[in-house]
Amino acid sequence: MTNREFADMLIHLATKEKTLYVNGCYGKRLTEPQKQYYINNYSYNRGLLRKPKILKASNETVGGDCICIIKAVLDGWNPTTPGDSCGVVYNPKHDLTEKGLLDACGASVSSDFNNIEVGEFLYLPGHGGVYIGDGLAVECTPSWKDGVQITAVHNIAKRSDYDGRKWDKHGKLPWIDYLRQYMKADVPILQYGMTGNDVKRLQTLLNLRGASLEIDGSFGPATLEAVKNFQKDYLLDVDGSVGGATWSRLIK
């Protein structure tokens, strides 16, 4: 799994799924049997505030805690896989505590956030998250939105549009391929009204991401709308202009 794929799956959980903080839960759908299992086996989930939330959650809600949701993605979590477990296959190599995951990052562990890469593990004593770029993280916490959510990494910048926190350290998980994507200096910057083969390439890539564009090489209203939707989904600046950041997300 590449760092971008890792981050994108966590972004999906934070933005496309109903989630709830459930201690010990490996990203499972909260069907009635799963609710009873996690209430019966984890004392935190039997708390006066937590138990009613778990019992009230819909069957489609995904449960997790800060580390288990990360391990679930490492172990194959996929929203399209039927069943409570969403395709997760338990791997004991990943079954580590927050400190264990940090230690697994080895020599890459750092408290300097200037050169952090997408997909790196974020660590605080007793808590963990994953950096997704643009000064943002995905973490599962009972705070704020109570579940998997996008937050600001205050080591990089405080943002008024996100809750957030400062982290102690970060590091590269050994099971993730951290592939920096370098764009050529002459990458085309495409804007509304332009035409040509580069626009056809853009339209093809957008269609692979779920758009339904005619591949006509014309950057018209439909292509503009598809670009803006893509930028919104991937937390880019929604300006309708296709520059380096948008190309990088389109081309994995």
Secondary structure, 3 states (H helix, E strand, C coil): CEHHHHHHHHHHHHHHCCEEECCCCEEEECCHHHHHHHHHHCHHHHCCCHHHHHHHCCCCCEEECCCHHHHHHHCCCCCCCCCCCCCCCCCHHHCCCHHHHHHHCHHHCECCCCCCCCCCEEEECCEEEEEEECCEEEEEECCCCCEEEEEEECCCCCCCCCCEECCCEEECCCCCECCCCCCCCCCCCECCCCECHHHHHHHHHHHHCCCCCCCCCECCHHHHHHHHHHHHHCCCCCCCCECHHHHHHHCC
